Amino acid sequence: MNTLSFVYCEIRKVYKSSVFWVVIVAITILPVVALFKFSAADVNWNMYFADTLEFFTTFLVLGFSFTACWSFGQEY
């Protein structure tokens, strides 16, 4: 099997799955949630970026675990 066809097949699997779209929506919504959280309070940009980074790190840990379980679970 050609390596390029293998990569193409895997990219198509990821693109057609719902996990890809959930990740895209979550990455888009997280900074907006942090912005609304800090809109009423007296904060600065450093606090906003720190909170956004906290959201992303939490999401990356959980998202990586979920995606790894999903991809290996599909194979078996």
mmJSON file of the N, C-alpha and C atoms, coordinates in Angstrom:
{"data_MODEL":{"atom_site":{
"group_PDB":["ATOM","ATOM","ATOM","ATOM","ATOM","ATOM","ATOM","ATOM","ATOM","ATOM","ATOM","ATOM","ATOM","ATOM","ATOM","ATOM","ATOM","ATOM","ATOM","ATOM","ATOM","ATOM","ATOM","ATOM","ATOM","ATOM","ATOM","ATOM","ATOM","ATOM","ATOM","ATOM","ATOM","ATOM","ATOM","ATOM","ATOM","ATOM","ATOM","ATOM","ATOM","ATOM","ATOM","ATOM","ATOM","ATOM","ATOM","ATOM","ATOM","ATOM","ATOM","ATOM","ATOM","ATOM","ATOM","ATOM","ATOM","ATOM","ATOM","ATOM","ATOM","ATOM","ATOM","ATOM","ATOM","ATOM","ATOM","ATOM","ATOM","ATOM","ATOM","ATOM","ATOM","ATOM","ATOM","ATOM","ATOM","ATOM","ATOM","ATOM","ATOM","ATOM","ATOM","ATOM","ATOM","ATOM","ATOM","ATOM","ATOM","ATOM","ATOM","ATOM","ATOM","ATOM","ATOM","ATOM","ATOM","ATOM","ATOM","ATOM","ATOM","ATOM","ATOM","ATOM","ATOM","ATOM","ATOM","ATOM","ATOM","ATOM","ATOM","ATOM","ATOM","ATOM","ATOM","ATOM","ATOM","ATOM","ATOM","ATOM","ATOM","ATOM","ATOM","ATOM","ATOM","ATOM","ATOM","ATOM","ATOM","ATOM","ATOM","ATOM","ATOM","ATOM","ATOM","ATOM","ATOM","ATOM","ATOM","ATOM","ATOM","ATOM","ATOM","ATOM","ATOM","ATOM","ATOM","ATOM","ATOM","ATOM","ATOM","ATOM","ATOM","ATOM","ATOM","ATOM","ATOM","ATOM","ATOM","ATOM","ATOM","ATOM","ATOM","ATOM","ATOM","ATOM","ATOM","ATOM","ATOM","ATOM","ATOM","ATOM","ATOM","ATOM","ATOM","ATOM","ATOM","ATOM","ATOM","ATOM","ATOM","ATOM","ATOM","ATOM","ATOM","ATOM","ATOM","ATOM","ATOM","ATOM","ATOM","ATOM","ATOM","ATOM","ATOM","ATOM","ATOM","ATOM","ATOM","ATOM","ATOM","ATOM","ATOM","ATOM","ATOM","ATOM","ATOM","ATOM","ATOM","ATOM","ATOM","ATOM","ATOM","ATOM","ATOM","ATOM","ATOM","ATOM","ATOM","ATOM","ATOM","ATOM","ATOM","ATOM","ATOM","ATOM","ATOM","ATOM"],
"id":[1,2,3,4,5,6,7,8,9,10,11,12,13,14,15,16,17,18,19,20,21,22,23,24,25,26,27,28,29,30,31,32,33,34,35,36,37,38,39,40,41,42,43,44,45,46,47,48,49,50,51,52,53,54,55,56,57,58,59,60,61,62,63,64,65,66,67,68,69,70,71,72,73,74,75,76,77,78,79,80,81,82,83,84,85,86,87,88,89,90,91,92,93,94,95,96,97,98,99,100,101,102,103,104,105,106,107,108,109,110,111,112,113,114,115,116,117,118,119,120,121,122,123,124,125,126,127,128,129,130,131,132,133,134,135,136,137,138,139,140,141,142,143,144,145,146,147,148,149,150,151,152,153,154,155,156,157,158,159,160,161,162,163,164,165,166,167,168,169,170,171,172,173,174,175,176,177,178,179,180,181,182,183,184,185,186,187,188,189,190,191,192,193,194,195,196,197,198,199,200,201,202,203,204,205,206,207,208,209,210,211,212,213,214,215,216,217,218,219,220,221,222,223,224,225,226,227,228],
"type_symbol":["N","C","C","N","C","C","N","C","C","N","C","C","N","C","C","N","C","C","N","C","C","N","C","C","N","C","C","N","C","C","N","C","C","N","C","C","N","C","C","N","C","C","N","C","C","N","C","C","N","C","C","N","C","C","N","C","C","N","C","C","N","C","C","N","C","C","N","C","C","N","C","C","N","C","C","N","C","C","N","C","C","N","C","C","N","C","C","N","C","C","N","C","C","N","C","C","N","C","C","N","C","C","N","C","C","N","C","C","N","C","C","N","C","C","N","C","C","N","C","C","N","C","C","N","C","C","N","C","C","N","C","C","N","C","C","N","C","C","N","C","C","N","C","C","N","C","C","N","C","C","N","C","C","N","C","C","N","C","C","N","C","C","N","C","C","N","C","C","N","C","C","N","C","C","N","C","C","N","C","C","N","C","C","N","C","C","N","C","C","N","C","C","N","C","C","N","C","C","N","C","C","N","C","C","N","C","C","N","C","C","N","C","C","N","C","C","N","C","C","N","C","C","N","C","C","N","C","C"],
"label_atom_id":["N","CA","C","N","CA","C","N","CA","C","N","CA","C","N","CA","C","N","CA","C","N","CA","C","N","CA","C","N","CA","C","N","CA","C","N","CA","C","N","CA","C","N","CA","C","N","CA","C","N","CA","C","N","CA","C","N","CA","C","N","CA","C","N","CA","C","N","CA","C","N","CA","C","N","CA","C","N","CA","C","N","CA","C","N","CA","C","N","CA","C","N","CA","C","N","CA","C","N","CA","C","N","CA","C","N","CA","C","N","CA","C","N","CA","C","N","CA","C","N","CA","C","N","CA","C","N","CA","C","N","CA","C","N","CA","C","N","CA","C","N","CA","C","N","CA","C","N","CA","C","N","CA","C","N","CA","C","N","CA","C","N","CA","C","N","CA","C","N","CA","C","N","CA","C","N","CA","C","N","CA","C","N","CA","C","N","CA","C","N","CA","C","N","CA","C","N","CA","C","N","CA","C","N","CA","C","N","CA","C","N","CA","C","N","CA","C","N","CA","C","N","CA","C","N","CA","C","N","CA","C","N","CA","C","N","CA","C","N","CA","C","N","CA","C","N","CA","C","N","CA","C","N","CA","C","N","CA","C","N","CA","C","N","CA","C"],
"label_alt_id":[null,null,null,null,null,null,null,null,null,null,null,null,null,null,null,null,null,null,null,null,null,null,null,null,null,null,null,null,null,null,null,null,null,null,null,null,null,null,null,null,null,null,null,null,null,null,null,null,null,null,null,null,null,null,null,null,null,null,null,null,null,null,null,null,null,null,null,null,null,null,null,null,null,null,null,null,null,null,null,null,null,null,null,null,null,null,null,null,null,null,null,null,null,null,null,null,null,null,null,null,null,null,null,null,null,null,null,null,null,null,null,null,null,null,null,null,null,null,null,null,null,null,null,null,null,null,null,null,null,null,null,null,null,null,null,null,null,null,null,null,null,null,null,null,null,null,null,null,null,null,null,null,null,null,null,null,null,null,null,null,null,null,null,null,null,null,null,null,null,null,null,null,null,null,null,null,null,null,null,null,null,null,null,null,null,null,null,null,null,null,null,null,null,null,null,null,null,null,null,null,null,null,null,null,null,null,null,null,null,null,null,null,null,null,null,null,null,null,null,null,null,null,null,null,null,null,null,null],
"label_comp_id":["MET","MET","MET","ASN","ASN","ASN","THR","THR","THR","LEU","LEU","LEU","SER","SER","SER","PHE","PHE","PHE","VAL","VAL","VAL","TYR","TYR","TYR","CYS","CYS","CYS","GLU","GLU","GLU","ILE","ILE","ILE","ARG","ARG","ARG","LYS","LYS","LYS","VAL","VAL","VAL","TYR","TYR","TYR","LYS","LYS","LYS","SER","SER","SER","SER","SER","SER","VAL","VAL","VAL","PHE","PHE","PHE","TRP","TRP","TRP","VAL","VAL","VAL","VAL","VAL","VAL","ILE","ILE","ILE","VAL","VAL","VAL","ALA","ALA","ALA","ILE","ILE","ILE","THR","THR","THR","ILE","ILE","ILE","LEU","LEU","LEU","PRO","PRO","PRO","VAL","VAL","VAL","VAL","VAL","VAL","ALA","ALA","ALA","LEU","LEU","LEU","PHE","PHE","PHE","LYS","LYS","LYS","PHE","PHE","PHE","SER","SER","SER","ALA","ALA","ALA","ALA","ALA","ALA","ASP","ASP","ASP","VAL","VAL","VAL","ASN","ASN","ASN","TRP","TRP","TRP","ASN","ASN","ASN","MET","MET","MET","TYR","TYR","TYR","PHE","PHE","PHE","ALA","ALA","ALA","ASP","ASP","ASP","THR","THR","THR","LEU","LEU","LEU","GLU","GLU","GLU","PHE","PHE","PHE","PHE","PHE","PHE","THR","THR","THR","THR","THR","THR","PHE","PHE","PHE","LEU","LEU","LEU","VAL","VAL","VAL","LEU","LEU","LEU","GLY","GLY","GLY","PHE","PHE","PHE","SER","SER","SER","PHE","PHE","PHE","THR","THR","THR","ALA","ALA","ALA","CYS","CYS","CYS","TRP","TRP","TRP","SER","SER","SER","PHE","PHE","PHE","GLY","GLY","GLY","GLN","GLN","GLN","GLU","GLU","GLU","TYR","TYR","TYR"],
"label_asym_id":["A","A","A","A","A","A","A","A","A","A","A","A","A","A","A","A","A","A","A","A","A","A","A","A","A","A","A","A","A","A","A","A","A","A","A","A","A","A","A","A","A","A","A","A","A","A","A","A","A","A","A","A","A","A","A","A","A","A","A","A","A","A","A","A","A","A","A","A","A","A","A","A","A","A","A","A","A","A","A","A","A","A","A","A","A","A","A","A","A","A","A","A","A","A","A","A","A","A","A","A","A","A","A","A","A","A","A","A","A","A","A","A","A","A","A","A","A","A","A","A","A","A","A","A","A","A","A","A","A","A","A","A","A","A","A","A","A","A","A","A","A","A","A","A","A","A","A","A","A","A","A","A","A","A","A","A","A","A","A","A","A","A","A","A","A","A","A","A","A","A","A","A","A","A","A","A","A","A","A","A","A","A","A","A","A","A","A","A","A","A","A","A","A","A","A","A","A","A","A","A","A","A","A","A","A","A","A","A","A","A","A","A","A","A","A","A","A","A","A","A","A","A","A","A","A","A","A","A"],
"label_entity_id":["1","1","1","1","1","1","1","1","1","1","1","1","1","1","1","1","1","1","1","1","1","1","1","1","1","1","1","1","1","1","1","1","1","1","1","1","1","1","1","1","1","1","1","1","1","1","1","1","1","1","1","1","1","1","1","1","1","1","1","1","1","1","1","1","1","1","1","1","1","1","1","1","1","1","1","1","1","1","1","1","1","1","1","1","1","1","1","1","1","1","1","1","1","1","1","1","1","1","1","1","1","1","1","1","1","1","1","1","1","1","1","1","1","1","1","1","1","1","1","1","1","1","1","1","1","1","1","1","1","1","1","1","1","1","1","1","1","1","1","1","1","1","1","1","1","1","1","1","1","1","1","1","1","1","1","1","1","1","1","1","1","1","1","1","1","1","1","1","1","1","1","1","1","1","1","1","1","1","1","1","1","1","1","1","1","1","1","1","1","1","1","1","1","1","1","1","1","1","1","1","1","1","1","1","1","1","1","1","1","1","1","1","1","1","1","1","1","1","1","1","1","1","1","1","1","1","1","1"],
"label_seq_id":[1,1,1,2,2,2,3,3,3,4,4,4,5,5,5,6,6,6,7,7,7,8,8,8,9,9,9,10,10,10,11,11,11,12,12,12,13,13,13,14,14,14,15,15,15,16,16,16,17,17,17,18,18,18,19,19,19,20,20,20,21,21,21,22,22,22,23,23,23,24,24,24,25,25,25,26,26,26,27,27,27,28,28,28,29,29,29,30,30,30,31,31,31,32,32,32,33,33,33,34,34,34,35,35,35,36,36,36,37,37,37,38,38,38,39,39,39,40,40,40,41,41,41,42,42,42,43,43,43,44,44,44,45,45,45,46,46,46,47,47,47,48,48,48,49,49,49,50,50,50,51,51,51,52,52,52,53,53,53,54,54,54,55,55,55,56,56,56,57,57,57,58,58,58,59,59,59,60,60,60,61,61,61,62,62,62,63,63,63,64,64,64,65,65,65,66,66,66,67,67,67,68,68,68,69,69,69,70,70,70,71,71,71,72,72,72,73,73,73,74,74,74,75,75,75,76,76,76],
"pdbx_PDB_ins_code":[null,null,null,null,null,null,null,null,null,null,null,null,null,null,null,null,null,null,null,null,null,null,null,null,null,null,null,null,null,null,null,null,null,null,null,null,null,null,null,null,null,null,null,null,null,null,null,null,null,null,null,null,null,null,null,null,null,null,null,null,null,null,null,null,null,null,null,null,null,null,null,null,null,null,null,null,null,null,null,null,null,null,null,null,null,null,null,null,null,null,null,null,null,null,null,null,null,null,null,null,null,null,null,null,null,null,null,null,null,null,null,null,null,null,null,null,null,null,null,null,null,null,null,null,null,null,null,null,null,null,null,null,null,null,null,null,null,null,null,null,null,null,null,null,null,null,null,null,null,null,null,null,null,null,null,null,null,null,null,null,null,null,null,null,null,null,null,null,null,null,null,null,null,null,null,null,null,null,null,null,null,null,null,null,null,null,null,null,null,null,null,null,null,null,null,null,null,null,null,null,null,null,null,null,null,null,null,null,null,null,null,null,null,null,null,null,null,null,null,null,null,null,null,null,null,null,null,null],
"Cartn_x":[0.844,0.0,0.89,0.532,1.273,1.064,2.096,2.0,1.054,1.07,0.197,-1.275,-1.595,-2.984,-3.417,-2.493,-2.791,-3.112,-2.294,-2.516,-3.831,-4.107,-5.355,-6.567,-6.488,-7.588,-7.823,-6.757,-6.893,-7.44,-7.02,-7.53,-9.017,-9.427,-10.855,-11.668,-11.126,-11.828,-12.022,-10.972,-11.055,-12.01,-11.943,-12.779,-14.259,-14.598,-15.994,-16.56,-15.715,-16.206,-16.741,-17.538,-18.091,-17.072,-16.056,-15.044,-14.306,-14.016,-13.326,-14.126,-15.42,-16.247,-16.455,-16.528,-16.643,-15.388,-14.233,-12.973,-12.912,-13.309,-13.298,-14.231,-15.418,-16.368,-15.837,-15.265,-14.741,-13.578,-12.696,-11.569,-12.065,-13.151,-13.71,-14.441,-15.117,-15.952,-15.146,-14.062,-13.328,-12.87,-12.261,-11.884,-13.08,-14.183,-15.382,-15.957,-15.946,-16.423,-15.558,-14.262,-13.373,-13.605,-13.888,-14.156,-15.429,-16.489,-17.725,-17.55,-16.707,-16.459,-15.802,-14.909,-14.18,-14.78,-15.876,-16.429,-16.993,-17.531,-18.13,-17.117,-16.03,-15.051,-13.997,-13.285,-12.199,-10.905,-10.598,-9.433,-8.589,-7.428,-6.543,-6.313,-5.531,-5.293,-4.505,-3.623,-2.839,-3.742,-4.748,-5.669,-6.512,-6.916,-7.698,-6.876,-5.638,-4.792,-4.464,-4.275,-4.001,-5.203,-6.397,-7.59,-7.835,-7.598,-7.744,-6.741,-5.519,-4.512,-4.922,-5.53,-6.012,-7.112,-8.035,-9.076,-8.463,-7.507,-6.912,-6.111,-5.373,-4.604,-5.525,-6.592,-7.557,-8.194,-8.583,-9.2,-8.235,-6.974,-6.005,-5.772,-5.694,-5.498,-6.706,-7.898,-9.101,-9.342,-9.112,-9.323,-8.365,-7.1,-6.132,-6.502,-6.906,-7.302,-8.524,-9.515,-10.732,-10.435,-9.633,-9.322,-8.491,-7.549,-6.746,-7.624,-8.519,-9.432,-10.349,-10.817,-11.712,-11.003,-9.791,-9.107,-8.686,-8.213,-7.846,-9.069,-10.167,-11.389,-12.014,-11.83,-12.363,-11.634,-10.371,-9.595,-9.943,-10.359,-10.642,-12.126],
"Cartn_y":[-1.179,0.0,1.242,2.179,3.412,4.269,4.913,5.732,6.901,7.491,8.622,8.213,7.04,6.58,6.271,5.792,5.542,6.847,7.866,9.17,9.77,9.664,10.175,9.478,8.185,7.422,7.849,8.034,8.445,9.863,10.746,12.121,12.136,11.332,11.244,10.696,9.704,9.159,10.224,10.971,12.012,13.109,13.515,14.596,14.24,12.99,12.576,12.233,12.126,11.764,12.995,12.76,13.864,14.428,13.665,14.133,15.346,15.342,16.473,17.754,17.703,18.904,19.348,18.411,18.778,19.512,19.054,19.709,21.111,21.277,22.598,23.566,23.117,23.969,24.321,23.366,23.63,24.615,24.486,25.413,26.816,26.922,28.225,28.852,28.052,28.577,28.936,28.255,28.488,29.933,30.594,31.994,32.922,32.611,33.438,33.302,32.105,31.886,32.662,32.633,33.38,34.885,35.357,36.779,37.198,36.409,36.728,36.628,35.726,35.575,36.825,37.433,38.594,39.924,39.923,41.185,42.049,41.449,42.227,42.614,41.914,42.154,43.163,43.707,44.64,43.832,43.415,42.57,43.155,42.581,43.017,41.861,42.139,41.126,39.939,40.164,39.049,38.021,38.487,37.559,36.808,37.524,36.872,35.782,36.112,35.12,33.949,34.205,33.124,32.177,32.757,31.92,31.156,31.798,31.112,29.976,30.211,29.148,27.997,28.311,27.263,26.444,27.11,26.389,25.462,25.989,25.195,24.01,24.195,23.067,21.974,22.384,21.392,20.666,21.429,20.837,19.91,20.301,19.474,18.146,18.16,16.91,15.988,16.541,15.721,15.353,16.303,16.039,15.009,15.083,14.094,12.704,12.594,11.293,10.736,11.587,11.155,10.751,11.542,11.244,9.975,9.761,8.541,7.308,7.393,6.271,6.032,7.104,6.965,6.336,6.788,6.276,4.816,4.439,3.04,2.151,2.703,1.937,1.635,2.51,2.273,1.124,0.951,-0.09,-1.48,-1.566,-2.878,-3.036],
"Cartn_z":[0.0,0.0,0.0,-0.789,-0.899,0.358,0.828,2.032,1.827,0.666,0.386,0.412,-0.083,-0.037,1.39,2.217,3.623,4.347,4.124,4.757,4.267,2.982,2.421,3.045,3.212,3.816,5.263,6.023,7.426,7.536,6.66,6.687,6.353,5.412,5.077,6.239,6.969,8.129,9.197,9.467,10.493,10.05,8.805,8.305,8.33,8.033,7.992,9.368,10.363,11.686,12.417,13.425,14.209,15.188,15.54,16.488,15.937,14.655,14.035,14.206,13.961,14.047,15.484,16.416,17.834,18.292,17.86,18.226,17.63,16.383,15.749,16.485,16.837,17.559,18.944,19.639,20.982,20.944,19.978,19.87,19.538,18.808,18.463,19.65,20.44,21.522,22.767,23.035,24.283,24.474,23.517,23.747,23.923,23.252,23.394,24.797,25.343,26.714,27.699,27.511,28.392,28.268,27.067,26.861,27.574,27.495,28.209,29.714,30.149,31.58,32.161,31.397,31.887,31.452,30.737,30.238,31.361,32.42,33.503,34.574,34.653,35.715,35.249,36.209,35.911,35.79,34.576,34.342,33.217,33.037,31.959,30.989,29.96,28.932,29.468,30.41,30.961,31.635,32.356,33.017,31.973,30.916,29.857,29.171,28.817,28.142,29.062,30.348,31.291,31.395,31.455,31.555,30.255,29.115,27.84,27.716,28.162,28.154,29.06,30.194,31.093,30.428,29.736,28.998,27.953,27.197,26.125,26.663,27.75,28.282,28.813,29.485,29.961,28.793,27.771,26.603,25.864,25.778,25.067,25.772,27.093,27.825,27.642,27.852,27.695,26.236,25.348,23.932,23.371,23.785,23.321,23.813,25.074,25.623,24.886,24.684,23.998,22.559,21.869,20.473,20.345,21.251,21.212,21.456,22.433,22.689,21.498,20.877,19.736,18.537,18.265,17.076,17.253,18.443,18.645,18.789,19.317,19.442,18.097,17.126,15.78,15.093,15.404,14.748,15.268,16.534,17.107,17.228],
"occupancy":[1.0,1.0,1.0,1.0,1.0,1.0,1.0,1.0,1.0,1.0,1.0,1.0,1.0,1.0,1.0,1.0,1.0,1.0,1.0,1.0,1.0,1.0,1.0,1.0,1.0,1.0,1.0,1.0,1.0,1.0,1.0,1.0,1.0,1.0,1.0,1.0,1.0,1.0,1.0,1.0,1.0,1.0,1.0,1.0,1.0,1.0,1.0,1.0,1.0,1.0,1.0,1.0,1.0,1.0,1.0,1.0,1.0,1.0,1.0,1.0,1.0,1.0,1.0,1.0,1.0,1.0,1.0,1.0,1.0,1.0,1.0,1.0,1.0,1.0,1.0,1.0,1.0,1.0,1.0,1.0,1.0,1.0,1.0,1.0,1.0,1.0,1.0,1.0,1.0,1.0,1.0,1.0,1.0,1.0,1.0,1.0,1.0,1.0,1.0,1.0,1.0,1.0,1.0,1.0,1.0,1.0,1.0,1.0,1.0,1.0,1.0,1.0,1.0,1.0,1.0,1.0,1.0,1.0,1.0,1.0,1.0,1.0,1.0,1.0,1.0,1.0,1.0,1.0,1.0,1.0,1.0,1.0,1.0,1.0,1.0,1.0,1.0,1.0,1.0,1.0,1.0,1.0,1.0,1.0,1.0,1.0,1.0,1.0,1.0,1.0,1.0,1.0,1.0,1.0,1.0,1.0,1.0,1.0,1.0,1.0,1.0,1.0,1.0,1.0,1.0,1.0,1.0,1.0,1.0,1.0,1.0,1.0,1.0,1.0,1.0,1.0,1.0,1.0,1.0,1.0,1.0,1.0,1.0,1.0,1.0,1.0,1.0,1.0,1.0,1.0,1.0,1.0,1.0,1.0,1.0,1.0,1.0,1.0,1.0,1.0,1.0,1.0,1.0,1.0,1.0,1.0,1.0,1.0,1.0,1.0,1.0,1.0,1.0,1.0,1.0,1.0,1.0,1.0,1.0,1.0,1.0,1.0,1.0,1.0,1.0,1.0,1.0,1.0],
"B_iso_or_equiv":[0.0,0.0,0.0,0.0,0.0,0.0,0.0,0.0,0.0,0.0,0.0,0.0,0.0,0.0,0.0,0.0,0.0,0.0,0.0,0.0,0.0,0.0,0.0,0.0,0.0,0.0,0.0,0.0,0.0,0.0,0.0,0.0,0.0,0.0,0.0,0.0,0.0,0.0,0.0,0.0,0.0,0.0,0.0,0.0,0.0,0.0,0.0,0.0,0.0,0.0,0.0,0.0,0.0,0.0,0.0,0.0,0.0,0.0,0.0,0.0,0.0,0.0,0.0,0.0,0.0,0.0,0.0,0.0,0.0,0.0,0.0,0.0,0.0,0.0,0.0,0.0,0.0,0.0,0.0,0.0,0.0,0.0,0.0,0.0,0.0,0.0,0.0,0.0,0.0,0.0,0.0,0.0,0.0,0.0,0.0,0.0,0.0,0.0,0.0,0.0,0.0,0.0,0.0,0.0,0.0,0.0,0.0,0.0,0.0,0.0,0.0,0.0,0.0,0.0,0.0,0.0,0.0,0.0,0.0,0.0,0.0,0.0,0.0,0.0,0.0,0.0,0.0,0.0,0.0,0.0,0.0,0.0,0.0,0.0,0.0,0.0,0.0,0.0,0.0,0.0,0.0,0.0,0.0,0.0,0.0,0.0,0.0,0.0,0.0,0.0,0.0,0.0,0.0,0.0,0.0,0.0,0.0,0.0,0.0,0.0,0.0,0.0,0.0,0.0,0.0,0.0,0.0,0.0,0.0,0.0,0.0,0.0,0.0,0.0,0.0,0.0,0.0,0.0,0.0,0.0,0.0,0.0,0.0,0.0,0.0,0.0,0.0,0.0,0.0,0.0,0.0,0.0,0.0,0.0,0.0,0.0,0.0,0.0,0.0,0.0,0.0,0.0,0.0,0.0,0.0,0.0,0.0,0.0,0.0,0.0,0.0,0.0,0.0,0.0,0.0,0.0,0.0,0.0,0.0,0.0,0.0,0.0,0.0,0.0,0.0,0.0,0.0,0.0],
"pdbx_formal_charge":[null,null,null,null,null,null,null,null,null,null,null,null,null,null,null,null,null,null,null,null,null,null,null,null,null,null,null,null,null,null,null,null,null,null,null,null,null,null,null,null,null,null,null,null,null,null,null,null,null,null,null,null,null,null,null,null,null,null,null,null,null,null,null,null,null,null,null,null,null,null,null,null,null,null,null,null,null,null,null,null,null,null,null,null,null,null,null,null,null,null,null,null,null,null,null,null,null,null,null,null,null,null,null,null,null,null,null,null,null,null,null,null,null,null,null,null,null,null,null,null,null,null,null,null,null,null,null,null,null,null,null,null,null,null,null,null,null,null,null,null,null,null,null,null,null,null,null,null,null,null,null,null,null,null,null,null,null,null,null,null,null,null,null,null,null,null,null,null,null,null,null,null,null,null,null,null,null,null,null,null,null,null,null,null,null,null,null,null,null,null,null,null,null,null,null,null,null,null,null,null,null,null,null,null,null,null,null,null,null,null,null,null,null,null,null,null,null,null,null,null,null,null,null,null,null,null,null,null],
"auth_seq_id":[1,1,1,2,2,2,3,3,3,4,4,4,5,5,5,6,6,6,7,7,7,8,8,8,9,9,9,10,10,10,11,11,11,12,12,12,13,13,13,14,14,14,15,15,15,16,16,16,17,17,17,18,18,18,19,19,19,20,20,20,21,21,21,22,22,22,23,23,23,24,24,24,25,25,25,26,26,26,27,27,27,28,28,28,29,29,29,30,30,30,31,31,31,32,32,32,33,33,33,34,34,34,35,35,35,36,36,36,37,37,37,38,38,38,39,39,39,40,40,40,41,41,41,42,42,42,43,43,43,44,44,44,45,45,45,46,46,46,47,47,47,48,48,48,49,49,49,50,50,50,51,51,51,52,52,52,53,53,53,54,54,54,55,55,55,56,56,56,57,57,57,58,58,58,59,59,59,60,60,60,61,61,61,62,62,62,63,63,63,64,64,64,65,65,65,66,66,66,67,67,67,68,68,68,69,69,69,70,70,70,71,71,71,72,72,72,73,73,73,74,74,74,75,75,75,76,76,76],
"auth_comp_id":["MET","MET","MET","ASN","ASN","ASN","THR","THR","THR","LEU","LEU","LEU","SER","SER","SER","PHE","PHE","PHE","VAL","VAL","VAL","TYR","TYR","TYR","CYS","CYS","CYS","GLU","GLU","GLU","ILE","ILE","ILE","ARG","ARG","ARG","LYS","LYS","LYS","VAL","VAL","VAL","TYR","TYR","TYR","LYS","LYS","LYS","SER","SER","SER","SER","SER","SER","VAL","VAL","VAL","PHE","PHE","PHE","TRP","TRP","TRP","VAL","VAL","VAL","VAL","VAL","VAL","ILE","ILE","ILE","VAL","VAL","VAL","ALA","ALA","ALA","ILE","ILE","ILE","THR","THR","THR","ILE","ILE","ILE","LEU","LEU","LEU","PRO","PRO","PRO","VAL","VAL","VAL","VAL","VAL","VAL","ALA","ALA","ALA","LEU","LEU","LEU","PHE","PHE","PHE","LYS","LYS","LYS","PHE","PHE","PHE","SER","SER","SER","ALA","ALA","ALA","ALA","ALA","ALA","ASP","ASP","ASP","VAL","VAL","VAL","ASN","ASN","ASN","TRP","TRP","TRP","ASN","ASN","ASN","MET","MET","MET","TYR","TYR","TYR","PHE","PHE","PHE","ALA","ALA","ALA","ASP","ASP","ASP","THR","THR","THR","LEU","LEU","LEU","GLU","GLU","GLU","PHE","PHE","PHE","PHE","PHE","PHE","THR","THR","THR","THR","THR","THR","PHE","PHE","PHE","LEU","LEU","LEU","VAL","VAL","VAL","LEU","LEU","LEU","GLY","GLY","GLY","PHE","PHE","PHE","SER","SER","SER","PHE","PHE","PHE","THR","THR","THR","ALA","ALA","ALA","CYS","CYS","CYS","TRP","TRP","TRP","SER","SER","SER","PHE","PHE","PHE","GLY","GLY","GLY","GLN","GLN","GLN","GLU","GLU","GLU","TYR","TYR","TYR"],
"auth_asym_id":["A","A","A","A","A","A","A","A","A","A","A","A","A","A","A","A","A","A","A","A","A","A","A","A","A","A","A","A","A","A","A","A","A","A","A","A","A","A","A","A","A","A","A","A","A","A","A","A","A","A","A","A","A","A","A","A","A","A","A","A","A","A","A","A","A","A","A","A","A","A","A","A","A","A","A","A","A","A","A","A","A","A","A","A","A","A","A","A","A","A","A","A","A","A","A","A","A","A","A","A","A","A","A","A","A","A","A","A","A","A","A","A","A","A","A","A","A","A","A","A","A","A","A","A","A","A","A","A","A","A","A","A","A","A","A","A","A","A","A","A","A","A","A","A","A","A","A","A","A","A","A","A","A","A","A","A","A","A","A","A","A","A","A","A","A","A","A","A","A","A","A","A","A","A","A","A","A","A","A","A","A","A","A","A","A","A","A","A","A","A","A","A","A","A","A","A","A","A","A","A","A","A","A","A","A","A","A","A","A","A","A","A","A","A","A","A","A","A","A","A","A","A","A","A","A","A","A","A"],
"auth_atom_id":["N","CA","C","N","CA","C","N","CA","C","N","CA","C","N","CA","C","N","CA","C","N","CA","C","N","CA","C","N","CA","C","N","CA","C","N","CA","C","N","CA","C","N","CA","C","N","CA","C","N","CA","C","N","CA","C","N","CA","C","N","CA","C","N","CA","C","N","CA","C","N","CA","C","N","CA","C","N","CA","C","N","CA","C","N","CA","C","N","CA","C","N","CA","C","N","CA","C","N","CA","C","N","CA","C","N","CA","C","N","CA","C","N","CA","C","N","CA","C","N","CA","C","N","CA","C","N","CA","C","N","CA","C","N","CA","C","N","CA","C","N","CA","C","N","CA","C","N","CA","C","N","CA","C","N","CA","C","N","CA","C","N","CA","C","N","CA","C","N","CA","C","N","CA","C","N","CA","C","N","CA","C","N","CA","C","N","CA","C","N","CA","C","N","CA","C","N","CA","C","N","CA","C","N","CA","C","N","CA","C","N","CA","C","N","CA","C","N","CA","C","N","CA","C","N","CA","C","N","CA","C","N","CA","C","N","CA","C","N","CA","C","N","CA","C","N","CA","C","N","CA","C","N","CA","C","N","CA","C","N","CA","C","N","CA","C"],
"pdbx_PDB_model_num":[1,1,1,1,1,1,1,1,1,1,1,1,1,1,1,1,1,1,1,1,1,1,1,1,1,1,1,1,1,1,1,1,1,1,1,1,1,1,1,1,1,1,1,1,1,1,1,1,1,1,1,1,1,1,1,1,1,1,1,1,1,1,1,1,1,1,1,1,1,1,1,1,1,1,1,1,1,1,1,1,1,1,1,1,1,1,1,1,1,1,1,1,1,1,1,1,1,1,1,1,1,1,1,1,1,1,1,1,1,1,1,1,1,1,1,1,1,1,1,1,1,1,1,1,1,1,1,1,1,1,1,1,1,1,1,1,1,1,1,1,1,1,1,1,1,1,1,1,1,1,1,1,1,1,1,1,1,1,1,1,1,1,1,1,1,1,1,1,1,1,1,1,1,1,1,1,1,1,1,1,1,1,1,1,1,1,1,1,1,1,1,1,1,1,1,1,1,1,1,1,1,1,1,1,1,1,1,1,1,1,1,1,1,1,1,1,1,1,1,1,1,1,1,1,1,1,1,1]
}}}
